[in-house]
Amino acid sequence: MYKVKELIVTEGMYDKIKLSQYIDGAVFVTNGFTVFTNKDMQKTIRRLGEKNGIVILTDSDSAGFKIRNFVKQLLPPEKVKHAYIPDVAGKERRKRAGGKEGLLGVEGIDGETIINALKQAGCAEGEAKRGARRITKADMYRFGLSGGENSRSNRAAVTNALGLPYKISANMLLDVLNMLFDYDEFCDFMREWE
């Protein structure tokens, strides 16, 4: 697994699934062109990119470049890196027909090519802290952020305190928390918040 410090911004859920097989890092999905109109999504990308920056990894077709060109404007240029996949003719296995331009998207590209694209973009290969562990869903449950009677309102209060959108899902919040905090920092934050 290649550890990436930057937030990886990609187009779709299948891209995120593909990346999670090879990358240890946070992946944010724009849901295609949704990012153009969703102010909460834009705010989240800005907030998460403040600390370690972002790397944009979209498909090589014209739609991917439109998304890339929009997202890169959300942060200062020094906080944005670009990873490019090559033009590879084909279609993804799950699709009946290929895209308009006949190219594979991120989800159809092999892991070695993806890792090479991230390395060429200058992504920081982070070192995991010894003894440090990631925040889990069980931790969120323990602090009342999921699975409980007041978890929705607790999540809303935490997202507000972090400057994140109210509508963020529990799963996305987990990804965000792991980008912003290590486990001990998260526990300290939650104790102060309570």
Salt bridges, closest charged atoms under 4 A:
GLU6 OE2 - LYS81 NZ 2.82
ASP24 OD2 - LYS3 NZ 3.68
GLU50 OE1 - ARG47 NH1 3.68
GLU92 OE1 - LYS95 NZ 3.48
GLU107 OE1 - ARG94 NE 2.89
ASP139 OD2 - ARG133 NH1 2.92
ASP175 OD2 - LYS16 NZ 2.82
ASP182 OD2 - LYS129 NZ 3.01
ASP188 OD1 - ARG191 NH1 3.61
